[in-house]
Amino acid sequence: MKVVANIDFDGDCREAFTAYADILGGKIRAMISHREMPGMAEGVPEDRLDRILHAWIDIGDQGLMGQDMQDFSGRKGYSVTVSADSVDEARRMFEAFSDGGTVIMPFGPQPWSQGFGLATDRFGVTWVIDSPG
């Protein structure tokens, strides 16, 4: 079984997932807009047809999904956690997610981890970055 996080966006899913694939070393499996999906474009206003209906990134044996919501009500009450293989890799990801975003907890050693930090990226998604203890 695999549990996959699914993130809602307000029109910037394509840009976010392109950045996430680069930061996380993943491969985009799907990036499908309403316009590209037969039967899903009906009733969608022209200015929203290129919003993403389904995005998926493969990251090793894990995945991350996302979409642009037609009626976006904001992001609240969630975060995405990444457990990196090394402190250096965790630091690199933390710095990339922090770029243009907001640092909630600076990256550094914690009693449970050699490197841990929290940041909200420029798309409004909160990332919890951890490394081996």
Biotite code that builds the C-alpha atoms (Angstrom):
import biotite.structure as struc

atoms = struc.array([
    struc.Atom([0.000, 0.000, 0.000], chain_id="A", res_id=1, res_name="MET", atom_name="CA", element="C"),
    struc.Atom([1.094, 3.558, -0.685], chain_id="A", res_id=2, res_name="LYS", atom_name="CA", element="C"),
    struc.Atom([-0.315, 6.719, 0.903], chain_id="A", res_id=3, res_name="VAL", atom_name="CA", element="C"),
    struc.Atom([0.060, 9.795, -1.307], chain_id="A", res_id=4, res_name="VAL", atom_name="CA", element="C"),
    struc.Atom([-0.364, 13.419, -0.253], chain_id="A", res_id=5, res_name="ALA", atom_name="CA", element="C"),
    struc.Atom([-2.566, 15.545, -2.527], chain_id="A", res_id=6, res_name="ASN", atom_name="CA", element="C"),
    struc.Atom([-2.083, 19.328, -2.518], chain_id="A", res_id=7, res_name="ILE", atom_name="CA", element="C"),
    struc.Atom([-4.647, 21.925, -3.625], chain_id="A", res_id=8, res_name="ASP", atom_name="CA", element="C"),
    struc.Atom([-3.527, 25.053, -5.510], chain_id="A", res_id=9, res_name="PHE", atom_name="CA", element="C"),
    struc.Atom([-5.151, 28.215, -6.810], chain_id="A", res_id=10, res_name="ASP", atom_name="CA", element="C"),
    struc.Atom([-3.817, 28.247, -10.370], chain_id="A", res_id=11, res_name="GLY", atom_name="CA", element="C"),
    struc.Atom([-0.115, 27.605, -9.788], chain_id="A", res_id=12, res_name="ASP", atom_name="CA", element="C"),
    struc.Atom([-0.045, 23.788, -9.634], chain_id="A", res_id=13, res_name="CYS", atom_name="CA", element="C"),
    struc.Atom([1.954, 23.436, -12.886], chain_id="A", res_id=14, res_name="ARG", atom_name="CA", element="C"),
    struc.Atom([4.634, 25.862, -11.694], chain_id="A", res_id=15, res_name="GLU", atom_name="CA", element="C"),
    struc.Atom([4.748, 24.337, -8.207], chain_id="A", res_id=16, res_name="ALA", atom_name="CA", element="C"),
    struc.Atom([4.978, 20.730, -9.404], chain_id="A", res_id=17, res_name="PHE", atom_name="CA", element="C"),
    struc.Atom([7.677, 21.592, -11.924], chain_id="A", res_id=18, res_name="THR", atom_name="CA", element="C"),
    struc.Atom([9.691, 23.115, -9.062], chain_id="A", res_id=19, res_name="ALA", atom_name="CA", element="C"),
    struc.Atom([8.911, 20.204, -6.710], chain_id="A", res_id=20, res_name="TYR", atom_name="CA", element="C"),
    struc.Atom([10.068, 17.612, -9.269], chain_id="A", res_id=21, res_name="ALA", atom_name="CA", element="C"),
    struc.Atom([13.370, 19.482, -9.514], chain_id="A", res_id=22, res_name="ASP", atom_name="CA", element="C"),
    struc.Atom([13.807, 19.996, -5.759], chain_id="A", res_id=23, res_name="ILE", atom_name="CA", element="C"),
    struc.Atom([12.813, 16.435, -4.812], chain_id="A", res_id=24, res_name="LEU", atom_name="CA", element="C"),
    struc.Atom([14.555, 14.720, -7.720], chain_id="A", res_id=25, res_name="GLY", atom_name="CA", element="C"),
    struc.Atom([11.256, 13.356, -8.978], chain_id="A", res_id=26, res_name="GLY", atom_name="CA", element="C"),
    struc.Atom([9.708, 12.723, -12.357], chain_id="A", res_id=27, res_name="LYS", atom_name="CA", element="C"),
    struc.Atom([6.383, 14.191, -13.425], chain_id="A", res_id=28, res_name="ILE", atom_name="CA", element="C"),
    struc.Atom([4.090, 11.288, -14.310], chain_id="A", res_id=29, res_name="ARG", atom_name="CA", element="C"),
    struc.Atom([1.035, 13.407, -15.120], chain_id="A", res_id=30, res_name="ALA", atom_name="CA", element="C"),
    struc.Atom([0.202, 17.090, -15.632], chain_id="A", res_id=31, res_name="MET", atom_name="CA", element="C"),
    struc.Atom([-3.288, 17.266, -17.133], chain_id="A", res_id=32, res_name="ILE", atom_name="CA", element="C"),
    struc.Atom([-5.372, 20.414, -17.503], chain_id="A", res_id=33, res_name="SER", atom_name="CA", element="C"),
    struc.Atom([-9.146, 20.646, -17.838], chain_id="A", res_id=34, res_name="HIS", atom_name="CA", element="C"),
    struc.Atom([-8.647, 21.551, -21.490], chain_id="A", res_id=35, res_name="ARG", atom_name="CA", element="C"),
    struc.Atom([-6.710, 18.317, -22.090], chain_id="A", res_id=36, res_name="GLU", atom_name="CA", element="C"),
    struc.Atom([-9.251, 16.035, -20.388], chain_id="A", res_id=37, res_name="MET", atom_name="CA", element="C"),
    struc.Atom([-12.194, 15.011, -22.562], chain_id="A", res_id=38, res_name="PRO", atom_name="CA", element="C"),
    struc.Atom([-15.479, 15.673, -20.816], chain_id="A", res_id=39, res_name="GLY", atom_name="CA", element="C"),
    struc.Atom([-13.926, 17.644, -17.944], chain_id="A", res_id=40, res_name="MET", atom_name="CA", element="C"),
    struc.Atom([-13.865, 21.043, -19.661], chain_id="A", res_id=41, res_name="ALA", atom_name="CA", element="C"),
    struc.Atom([-17.630, 21.436, -19.954], chain_id="A", res_id=42, res_name="GLU", atom_name="CA", element="C"),
    struc.Atom([-18.811, 24.351, -17.840], chain_id="A", res_id=43, res_name="GLY", atom_name="CA", element="C"),
    struc.Atom([-15.282, 25.444, -16.911], chain_id="A", res_id=44, res_name="VAL", atom_name="CA", element="C"),
    struc.Atom([-14.717, 29.143, -17.719], chain_id="A", res_id=45, res_name="PRO", atom_name="CA", element="C"),
    struc.Atom([-12.166, 29.812, -20.476], chain_id="A", res_id=46, res_name="GLU", atom_name="CA", element="C"),
    struc.Atom([-9.774, 31.541, -18.054], chain_id="A", res_id=47, res_name="ASP", atom_name="CA", element="C"),
    struc.Atom([-9.637, 28.358, -15.931], chain_id="A", res_id=48, res_name="ARG", atom_name="CA", element="C"),
    struc.Atom([-9.337, 25.683, -18.640], chain_id="A", res_id=49, res_name="LEU", atom_name="CA", element="C"),
    struc.Atom([-5.545, 25.499, -18.326], chain_id="A", res_id=50, res_name="ASP", atom_name="CA", element="C"),
    struc.Atom([-5.683, 24.924, -14.580], chain_id="A", res_id=51, res_name="ARG", atom_name="CA", element="C"),
    struc.Atom([-4.378, 21.494, -13.623], chain_id="A", res_id=52, res_name="ILE", atom_name="CA", element="C"),
    struc.Atom([-6.976, 18.814, -13.022], chain_id="A", res_id=53, res_name="LEU", atom_name="CA", element="C"),
    struc.Atom([-4.433, 16.128, -12.073], chain_id="A", res_id=54, res_name="HIS", atom_name="CA", element="C"),
    struc.Atom([-0.694, 16.252, -11.369], chain_id="A", res_id=55, res_name="ALA", atom_name="CA", element="C"),
    struc.Atom([1.493, 13.407, -10.118], chain_id="A", res_id=56, res_name="TRP", atom_name="CA", element="C"),
    struc.Atom([5.208, 13.279, -9.346], chain_id="A", res_id=57, res_name="ILE", atom_name="CA", element="C"),
    struc.Atom([7.033, 9.985, -8.785], chain_id="A", res_id=58, res_name="ASP", atom_name="CA", element="C"),
    struc.Atom([9.734, 10.420, -6.145], chain_id="A", res_id=59, res_name="ILE", atom_name="CA", element="C"),
    struc.Atom([11.530, 7.110, -5.777], chain_id="A", res_id=60, res_name="GLY", atom_name="CA", element="C"),
    struc.Atom([8.817, 4.661, -4.708], chain_id="A", res_id=61, res_name="ASP", atom_name="CA", element="C"),
    struc.Atom([6.672, 7.502, -3.348], chain_id="A", res_id=62, res_name="GLN", atom_name="CA", element="C"),
    struc.Atom([4.326, 9.930, -5.017], chain_id="A", res_id=63, res_name="GLY", atom_name="CA", element="C"),
    struc.Atom([2.879, 13.415, -4.645], chain_id="A", res_id=64, res_name="LEU", atom_name="CA", element="C"),
    struc.Atom([-0.366, 14.564, -6.248], chain_id="A", res_id=65, res_name="MET", atom_name="CA", element="C"),
    struc.Atom([-1.912, 17.977, -6.758], chain_id="A", res_id=66, res_name="GLY", atom_name="CA", element="C"),
    struc.Atom([-4.499, 20.010, -8.605], chain_id="A", res_id=67, res_name="GLN", atom_name="CA", element="C"),
    struc.Atom([-5.781, 23.527, -9.092], chain_id="A", res_id=68, res_name="ASP", atom_name="CA", element="C"),
    struc.Atom([-9.132, 23.932, -7.387], chain_id="A", res_id=69, res_name="MET", atom_name="CA", element="C"),
    struc.Atom([-11.892, 25.679, -9.314], chain_id="A", res_id=70, res_name="GLN", atom_name="CA", element="C"),
    struc.Atom([-13.261, 27.044, -6.027], chain_id="A", res_id=71, res_name="ASP", atom_name="CA", element="C"),
    struc.Atom([-10.149, 27.520, -3.913], chain_id="A", res_id=72, res_name="PHE", atom_name="CA", element="C"),
    struc.Atom([-10.812, 28.242, -0.256], chain_id="A", res_id=73, res_name="SER", atom_name="CA", element="C"),
    struc.Atom([-7.211, 28.385, 0.994], chain_id="A", res_id=74, res_name="GLY", atom_name="CA", element="C"),
    struc.Atom([-4.673, 26.005, 2.451], chain_id="A", res_id=75, res_name="ARG", atom_name="CA", element="C"),
    struc.Atom([-5.076, 25.248, 6.117], chain_id="A", res_id=76, res_name="LYS", atom_name="CA", element="C"),
    struc.Atom([-4.175, 22.432, 8.461], chain_id="A", res_id=77, res_name="GLY", atom_name="CA", element="C"),
    struc.Atom([-1.662, 20.394, 6.491], chain_id="A", res_id=78, res_name="TYR", atom_name="CA", element="C"),
    struc.Atom([1.993, 20.091, 5.585], chain_id="A", res_id=79, res_name="SER", atom_name="CA", element="C"),
    struc.Atom([4.171, 17.773, 3.538], chain_id="A", res_id=80, res_name="VAL", atom_name="CA", element="C"),
    struc.Atom([7.024, 15.995, 5.315], chain_id="A", res_id=81, res_name="THR", atom_name="CA", element="C"),
    struc.Atom([10.173, 14.867, 3.529], chain_id="A", res_id=82, res_name="VAL", atom_name="CA", element="C"),
    struc.Atom([12.648, 12.608, 5.298], chain_id="A", res_id=83, res_name="SER", atom_name="CA", element="C"),
    struc.Atom([15.903, 13.054, 3.375], chain_id="A", res_id=84, res_name="ALA", atom_name="CA", element="C"),
    struc.Atom([18.707, 10.504, 3.160], chain_id="A", res_id=85, res_name="ASP", atom_name="CA", element="C"),
    struc.Atom([21.352, 12.946, 4.435], chain_id="A", res_id=86, res_name="SER", atom_name="CA", element="C"),
    struc.Atom([21.694, 16.240, 6.262], chain_id="A", res_id=87, res_name="VAL", atom_name="CA", element="C"),
    struc.Atom([23.174, 17.866, 3.153], chain_id="A", res_id=88, res_name="ASP", atom_name="CA", element="C"),
    struc.Atom([20.224, 16.738, 0.999], chain_id="A", res_id=89, res_name="GLU", atom_name="CA", element="C"),
    struc.Atom([17.759, 17.946, 3.658], chain_id="A", res_id=90, res_name="ALA", atom_name="CA", element="C"),
    struc.Atom([19.485, 21.342, 3.848], chain_id="A", res_id=91, res_name="ARG", atom_name="CA", element="C"),
    struc.Atom([19.437, 21.693, 0.039], chain_id="A", res_id=92, res_name="ARG", atom_name="CA", element="C"),
    struc.Atom([15.700, 20.945, -0.090], chain_id="A", res_id=93, res_name="MET", atom_name="CA", element="C"),
    struc.Atom([14.954, 23.264, 2.842], chain_id="A", res_id=94, res_name="PHE", atom_name="CA", element="C"),
    struc.Atom([16.806, 26.128, 1.160], chain_id="A", res_id=95, res_name="GLU", atom_name="CA", element="C"),
    struc.Atom([15.009, 25.488, -2.143], chain_id="A", res_id=96, res_name="ALA", atom_name="CA", element="C"),
    struc.Atom([11.552, 25.389, -0.528], chain_id="A", res_id=97, res_name="PHE", atom_name="CA", element="C"),
    struc.Atom([12.383, 28.491, 1.562], chain_id="A", res_id=98, res_name="SER", atom_name="CA", element="C"),
    struc.Atom([13.466, 30.508, -1.490], chain_id="A", res_id=99, res_name="ASP", atom_name="CA", element="C"),
    struc.Atom([10.695, 33.055, -2.009], chain_id="A", res_id=100, res_name="GLY", atom_name="CA", element="C"),
    struc.Atom([8.753, 31.601, 0.915], chain_id="A", res_id=101, res_name="GLY", atom_name="CA", element="C"),
    struc.Atom([8.767, 31.922, 4.693], chain_id="A", res_id=102, res_name="THR", atom_name="CA", element="C"),
    struc.Atom([10.975, 30.102, 7.178], chain_id="A", res_id=103, res_name="VAL", atom_name="CA", element="C"),
    struc.Atom([8.874, 28.868, 10.094], chain_id="A", res_id=104, res_name="ILE", atom_name="CA", element="C"),
    struc.Atom([11.673, 27.025, 11.905], chain_id="A", res_id=105, res_name="MET", atom_name="CA", element="C"),
    struc.Atom([15.248, 27.489, 10.679], chain_id="A", res_id=106, res_name="PRO", atom_name="CA", element="C"),
    struc.Atom([17.054, 24.363, 9.524], chain_id="A", res_id=107, res_name="PHE", atom_name="CA", element="C"),
    struc.Atom([19.366, 22.944, 12.163], chain_id="A", res_id=108, res_name="GLY", atom_name="CA", element="C"),
    struc.Atom([20.044, 20.093, 14.553], chain_id="A", res_id=109, res_name="PRO", atom_name="CA", element="C"),
    struc.Atom([17.298, 18.958, 16.904], chain_id="A", res_id=110, res_name="GLN", atom_name="CA", element="C"),
    struc.Atom([17.292, 16.277, 19.633], chain_id="A", res_id=111, res_name="PRO", atom_name="CA", element="C"),
    struc.Atom([15.599, 13.863, 17.186], chain_id="A", res_id=112, res_name="TRP", atom_name="CA", element="C"),
    struc.Atom([17.434, 14.877, 14.010], chain_id="A", res_id=113, res_name="SER", atom_name="CA", element="C"),
    struc.Atom([20.801, 16.117, 12.741], chain_id="A", res_id=114, res_name="GLN", atom_name="CA", element="C"),
    struc.Atom([18.931, 18.557, 10.499], chain_id="A", res_id=115, res_name="GLY", atom_name="CA", element="C"),
    struc.Atom([15.296, 19.679, 10.682], chain_id="A", res_id=116, res_name="PHE", atom_name="CA", element="C"),
    struc.Atom([13.383, 22.732, 9.527], chain_id="A", res_id=117, res_name="GLY", atom_name="CA", element="C"),
    struc.Atom([9.952, 24.042, 8.508], chain_id="A", res_id=118, res_name="LEU", atom_name="CA", element="C"),
    struc.Atom([9.203, 26.452, 5.685], chain_id="A", res_id=119, res_name="ALA", atom_name="CA", element="C"),
    struc.Atom([6.201, 27.615, 3.708], chain_id="A", res_id=120, res_name="THR", atom_name="CA", element="C"),
    struc.Atom([7.139, 27.800, 0.039], chain_id="A", res_id=121, res_name="ASP", atom_name="CA", element="C"),
    struc.Atom([6.223, 30.557, -2.409], chain_id="A", res_id=122, res_name="ARG", atom_name="CA", element="C"),
    struc.Atom([3.071, 28.607, -3.360], chain_id="A", res_id=123, res_name="PHE", atom_name="CA", element="C"),
    struc.Atom([1.796, 28.556, 0.248], chain_id="A", res_id=124, res_name="GLY", atom_name="CA", element="C"),
    struc.Atom([2.598, 24.891, 0.978], chain_id="A", res_id=125, res_name="VAL", atom_name="CA", element="C"),
    struc.Atom([4.265, 24.098, 4.304], chain_id="A", res_id=126, res_name="THR", atom_name="CA", element="C"),
    struc.Atom([7.200, 21.672, 4.104], chain_id="A", res_id=127, res_name="TRP", atom_name="CA", element="C"),
    struc.Atom([8.666, 19.775, 7.066], chain_id="A", res_id=128, res_name="VAL", atom_name="CA", element="C"),
    struc.Atom([12.214, 18.764, 6.131], chain_id="A", res_id=129, res_name="ILE", atom_name="CA", element="C"),
    struc.Atom([13.952, 16.130, 8.235], chain_id="A", res_id=130, res_name="ASP", atom_name="CA", element="C"),
    struc.Atom([17.194, 14.179, 8.032], chain_id="A", res_id=131, res_name="SER", atom_name="CA", element="C"),
    struc.Atom([18.570, 11.085, 9.750], chain_id="A", res_id=132, res_name="PRO", atom_name="CA", element="C"),
    struc.Atom([18.792, 11.212, 13.521], chain_id="A", res_id=133, res_name="GLY", atom_name="CA", element="C"),
])
